Amino acid sequence: VVGAVPTEVLTVVRALLDFIYYAQFRLHTTQSLAALEACLATFHAHKDVLISLEIRSHLRIPKLHALEHYVNAIRLFGTADGFNTELPERLHIDYAKEAYRASNRRDYEEQMTLWLQRQEATYLRRAYLSWHHDSHKPSDSDAPADHGYDSSDSEDEDEEVAKVAIPRPEHYRLAKTSPCPGTAVSRVETAYGAVDFIPALTTFLQKRRPSNAIQPGRQDRFDLYNQVVISHTPDERVSDTTSRMRIRTTPAVLPSLTSRTLASPGHFDMALVRVTDSSTEQISIAGLRVAQVRVIFRLPPQFGQYSRPLAYVEWFTVFRQREPILNMYQISRSTRHRRRNAAIVHVDELVRPCHLIPKCAAAINAQGPQPTSTKQRQPFS
């Protein structure tokens, strides 16, 4: 909707969405509560545009009035996930429904009580064993980290970029065996769209393996992978579970005339790539860059032993100042000599997948939405 609706409407929507995300935090600080109040103040300062554009005749909505009490309620009673109806509704399943199902439906109160006592004893024993296992686990904080990426870019990066902390990925996982072994370079260039695969690999080998005398060519074959799964340690503000995210590199499948194979589009996901060498647990967004991942592969043995898997990526422009209305960075495809700016990076430098939002034109097509391709040189947020 960027560019298709008035800027005040975007301001109202962004303020309300930001308020919802801040209110869902499982941990709050003075800064997060101040941000919550600022979002609500922004919403009230611009909400009259919804009435002037006749989107609403009034805004006397009880749920909007309830937003005024969120900050005080959080200060008095704790985070919002602790005083809603979700917890007792969920416990009703554990303490009543499951316990009743475990009985024989006769004198079930006594059986339910005994079943709950046994469940609690099992839980306490499991918690003790988990604590005992973790307390005797050797620490790996002294393990050496492998960070080796040299990035050179011709674009201007002097503009100020906000220092936003992003957790460092814990580890990544590839398939044990390549689903596409011995793939020819011609297929890499056509089906995967990696048109500058050989030049990018040549540049990478010159930097990483200068003693290697073998130059890559079209006769070489590569073991490709369909995806990489990246795991992140939990962010205590929003969750206590490890998040796992996929970055896919699957070409399009054409319909088969002789079998039941259905057509499916290709998936070449965007990702945040680490472009600076940092040993800290948090990565600033100034040290990241958006790229579209086209190919995930391993280096063939003729180029020497190289254990780290690689990825062919196509860069977007660097992060600069944020767009004032949406408070998001605006980027576009990076080019060099009228060709896409591509490079080979290590898979362990892929931080996480990244979603891009196309910036719409001011006029909307009356015939309906048109498919948007990331191949176009248009701005994204």
C-alpha positions in Angstrom: 0.0 0.0 0.0 3.0 2.3 0.1 2.4 5.1 -2.4 -1.3 3.9 -3.0 -2.8 5.5 0.1 -2.3 8.8 1.9 0.8 8.9 4.2 -1.4 9.7 7.2 -3.2 6.3 6.7 0.2 4.5 6.7 1.2 6.4 9.8 -2.0 5.2 11.6 -1.6 1.6 10.5 2.1 1.5 11.4 1.5 3.0 14.8 -1.3 0.4 15.6 0.8 -2.5 14.3 3.8 -1.4 16.3 1.6 -1.1 19.4 0.3 -4.7 18.9 3.9 -6.1 18.6 5.2 -4.2 21.6 2.2 -5.3 23.7 3.0 -8.9 23.0 6.4 -8.8 24.6 7.0 -11.4 27.3 9.6 -9.1 29.0 9.2 -5.3 29.3 11.6 -2.5 30.1 11.2 1.2 30.6 12.2 1.7 27.0 9.7 -0.8 25.6 6.9 0.8 27.6 7.9 4.3 26.4 7.8 3.0 22.8 4.3 1.5 23.5 3.1 4.9 24.7 4.7 6.7 21.7 2.9 4.3 19.3 -0.4 5.1 20.9 0.2 8.8 20.9 1.1 8.6 17.2 -2.1 6.7 16.5 -4.3 9.3 18.3 -2.6 12.2 16.6 -3.4 10.9 13.1 -6.5 8.8 13.6 -8.9 11.5 12.3 -7.8 10.8 8.8 -10.0 7.6 8.9 -13.0 9.8 9.5 -12.1 12.5 6.9 -11.7 9.8 4.3 -15.0 8.3 5.3 -13.4 5.0 6.2 -15.1 5.2 9.6 -18.0 7.4 10.7 -16.6 7.4 14.3 -13.9 5.8 16.4 -15.8 5.2 19.6 -14.7 1.6 19.8 -14.2 -0.1 23.2 -11.1 -2.0 22.0 -9.5 1.3 21.0 -10.3 2.7 24.4 -8.8 -0.3 26.1 -5.4 0.5 24.6 -5.2 3.5 27.0 -4.9 1.1 29.9 -2.2 -1.3 28.6 0.9 0.5 30.0 -0.6 0.9 33.5 -1.9 -2.7 33.5 1.6 -4.0 32.5 3.2 -1.9 35.3 0.7 -3.2 37.9 0.3 -6.8 36.9 3.1 -7.7 34.6 3.2 -8.5 30.9 0.0 -8.9 28.9 0.4 -12.7 28.4 0.0 -13.2 32.1 -3.5 -11.8 32.7 -5.6 -12.9 29.8 -8.0 -15.9 29.5 -5.6 -18.0 27.4 -3.8 -19.5 30.4 -6.9 -20.9 32.3 -8.4 -22.1 29.1 -5.3 -24.0 28.3 -5.0 -25.4 31.8 -8.6 -26.6 31.7 -7.4 -29.1 29.0 -4.5 -30.4 31.1 -6.2 -30.5 34.5 -9.7 -31.5 33.5 -10.1 -32.9 30.1 -6.9 -35.0 29.9 -7.4 -36.2 33.5 -10.9 -37.3 32.8 -9.9 -39.2 29.7 -7.4 -41.1 31.8 -10.1 -42.3 34.1 -12.6 -45.1 33.5 -15.5 -42.7 33.9 -16.5 -44.1 37.3 -15.6 -42.2 40.5 -13.6 -40.0 38.2 -12.8 -37.3 40.8 -10.6 -39.5 42.8 -8.9 -41.0 39.7 -8.3 -37.5 38.3 -6.7 -36.3 41.5 -4.4 -39.3 41.6 -3.5 -38.9 37.9 -2.7 -35.2 38.4 -0.4 -36.1 41.4 1.5 -38.6 39.3 1.8 -36.1 36.5 3.2 -33.5 38.8 5.7 -36.0 40.3 6.9 -37.0 36.8 7.3 -33.3 35.9 9.4 -32.6 39.0 11.6 -35.6 38.4 12.1 -34.6 34.7 12.9 -31.0 35.7 15.5 -32.2 38.3 17.2 -34.5 35.7 17.3 -31.6 33.2 18.9 -29.3 35.8 21.4 -32.0 36.7 22.3 -32.6 33.1 22.8 -28.9 32.3 24.8 -28.2 35.4 27.4 -30.9 34.5 27.5 -29.9 30.8 31.0 -28.6 29.6 30.9 -25.0 28.5 31.7 -24.2 24.9 32.2 -20.5 25.4 35.9 -20.9 24.7 35.4 -22.6 21.4 37.1 -20.6 18.5 34.7 -18.9 16.1 35.3 -19.1 12.4 34.6 -15.7 10.8 36.2 -15.2 7.5 34.6 -12.9 5.0 36.2 -10.1 3.2 33.6 -7.7 1.7 34.4 -5.0 -0.8 31.7 -2.9 -2.3 31.9 0.2 -4.6 28.7 1.8 -3.3 28.6 4.7 -0.8 28.0 3.6 2.7 28.7 6.8 4.5 25.1 7.6 5.4 24.1 6.9 9.0 22.5 3.5 9.7 20.7 2.7 13.0 22.5 0.2 15.3 19.8 -2.5 15.6 20.9 -5.7 17.3 20.1 -9.0 15.6 21.0 -12.3 17.3 23.8 -14.3 15.8 22.6 -17.6 14.3 23.3 -20.6 16.5 23.9 -23.1 13.7 22.7 -24.2 10.3 21.7 -27.5 8.9 22.0 -28.9 5.3 20.8 -32.2 4.0 23.3 -35.1 4.6 23.5 -35.9 0.9 22.9 -33.5 -2.0 19.5 -33.9 -3.6 21.0 -32.5 -6.9 24.5 -34.1 -7.2 26.7 -33.4 -10.2 24.6 -30.5 -11.6 26.0 -28.9 -14.7 26.9 -25.2 -14.9 24.4 -24.7 -17.7 21.6 -25.8 -15.5 22.9 -23.6 -12.7 22.8 -20.6 -15.0 19.3 -21.3 -16.6 17.2 -23.1 -14.0 18.6 -21.3 -11.0 19.2 -17.9 -12.6 22.9 -17.7 -11.5 24.0 -16.1 -14.7 27.4 -15.0 -13.3 28.2 -18.2 -11.4 31.6 -18.8 -13.0 32.9 -15.2 -12.7 31.7 -15.0 -9.1 33.3 -18.4 -8.2 36.5 -17.4 -9.9 36.7 -14.2 -7.8 35.9 -16.2 -4.6 38.7 -18.7 -5.3 41.2 -16.0 -6.0 40.5 -14.5 -2.6 40.1 -17.7 -0.6 42.5 -20.1 -2.3 45.1 -18.0 -4.1 47.4 -21.1 -4.4 44.8 -23.0 -6.4 45.9 -23.3 -10.0 42.6 -24.8 -11.4 40.2 -22.3 -12.8 36.5 -23.1 -12.7 34.8 -23.7 -16.0 31.6 -24.9 -17.7 32.9 -28.5 -17.5 32.7 -28.6 -13.7 29.8 -30.1 -11.9 28.5 -29.1 -8.4 26.4 -30.7 -5.7 23.5 -28.4 -5.0 21.1 -28.2 -2.0 17.4 -27.2 -2.0 17.5 -25.3 1.4 19.4 -24.5 4.5 17.7 -24.4 7.9 19.1 -21.8 10.3 18.5 -22.0 14.0 18.5 -19.0 16.4 18.6 -18.9 20.1 15.4 -17.7 21.7 14.7 -14.0 22.0 13.4 -13.8 25.6 11.2 -10.8 24.7 9.0 -12.8 22.4 9.6 -16.5 22.9 11.4 -19.2 24.9 11.8 -21.7 22.0 14.5 -22.0 19.4 13.4 -20.6 16.1 14.2 -22.5 12.9 14.0 -20.7 9.5 14.4 -22.0 6.0 16.2 -20.3 3.1 15.1 -22.1 -0.1 16.8 -22.3 -3.5 14.5 -24.5 -5.6 14.0 -24.0 -9.3 10.6 -24.0 -11.0 9.2 -27.4 -12.0 7.4 -27.6 -15.3 4.3 -29.8 -15.7 5.0 -33.3 -17.1 3.1 -34.7 -20.0 3.9 -38.3 -19.2 3.4 -38.3 -15.4 1.4 -36.7 -12.7 4.0 -34.2 -11.8 2.4 -30.8 -11.3 4.0 -27.5 -12.0 5.4 -25.5 -9.2 7.1 -22.1 -9.1 10.7 -21.6 -8.1 11.7 -20.3 -4.6 14.8 -18.2 -4.3 14.5 -16.6 -0.9 15.9 -13.3 0.3 18.3 -13.4 3.2 20.2 -11.1 5.5 23.9 -11.8 5.0 26.7 -10.9 7.4 29.3 -8.7 5.6 31.5 -7.7 8.5 33.6 -9.8 10.8 32.2 -9.6 14.3 32.8 -12.0 17.3 30.0 -10.6 19.4 26.7 -12.3 20.1 24.7 -9.5 18.6 25.1 -8.3 15.0 24.3 -4.7 14.1 22.2 -4.2 11.1 25.0 -2.0 9.8 27.0 -5.2 9.4 24.2 -6.9 7.3 23.0 -6.7 3.7 20.1 -8.1 1.9 20.7 -10.6 -0.9 18.7 -13.1 -2.9 20.1 -16.6 -2.5 20.2 -18.5 -5.9 22.4 -21.5 -5.3 23.6 -23.5 -2.3 26.5 -25.8 -3.1 29.7 -27.4 -2.1 33.1 -26.9 -3.7 34.1 -29.9 -5.9 37.2 -31.8 -4.7 39.4 -30.7 -7.7 39.6 -27.3 -6.0 41.0 -28.8 -2.8 39.4 -29.7 0.5 36.9 -27.0 1.6 34.5 -28.0 4.3 32.3 -24.9 4.4 29.3 -24.9 2.1 28.9 -21.9 -0.2 26.0 -19.9 -1.6 25.7 -17.8 -4.8 23.8 -14.5 -3.9 22.7 -11.4 -5.8 23.1 -8.3 -3.7 20.6 -5.5 -2.9 21.8 -2.0 -2.1 23.1 -1.3 1.4 21.0 0.0 4.3 20.9 3.8 4.5 18.4 6.1 6.2 14.9 4.8 6.9 11.8 5.8 5.0 10.2 8.5 7.2 6.6 7.2 7.0 7.0 3.5 7.5 10.3 3.7 9.4 11.7 1.0 7.2 14.8 0.8 5.0 14.3 1.2 1.3 16.5 -0.8 -1.0 16.7 -1.9 -4.6 18.7 -4.4 -6.6 22.4 -3.6 -6.8 24.1 -3.6 -10.2 27.6 -3.3 -11.4 28.4 -2.5 -15.1 24.7 -2.9 -15.9 24.7 -6.5 -14.5 23.5 -7.8 -11.2 26.0 -7.5 -8.5 26.6 -11.2 -7.5 29.1 -12.9 -5.2 29.9 -16.2 -3.5 29.5 -16.3 0.3 29.7 -18.9 3.0 26.4 -20.5 4.1 27.3 -19.8 7.7 27.2 -16.0 6.9 23.5 -16.3 6.1 21.9 -14.8 9.2 18.1 -15.3 8.5 15.5 -15.1 5.7 14.3 -11.6 4.9 10.9 -10.5 3.5 10.8 -7.5 1.1 7.7 -5.4 0.5 7.4 -3.8 -3.0 6.7 -0.1 -3.1 3.5 0.5 -5.0 2.7 3.3 -7.5 0.3 6.1 -6.6 -2.3 4.7 -9.0 -3.9 1.3 -8.6 -4.6 -0.9 -11.6 -8.4 -1.2 -12.0 -8.1 -4.6 -13.5 -6.8 -6.1 -10.3 -3.4 -6.8 -8.7 -0.5 -7.8 -11.0 2.2 -10.2 -10.0 5.3 -8.5 -8.7 8.7 -9.9 -9.7 11.9 -9.3 -7.7 13.7 -9.3 -11.0 12.6 -5.7 -11.6 14.8 -2.8 -10.5 12.2 -1.3 -8.2 12.4 -0.1 -4.6 11.6 -2.5 -1.8 11.1 -2.0 2.0 
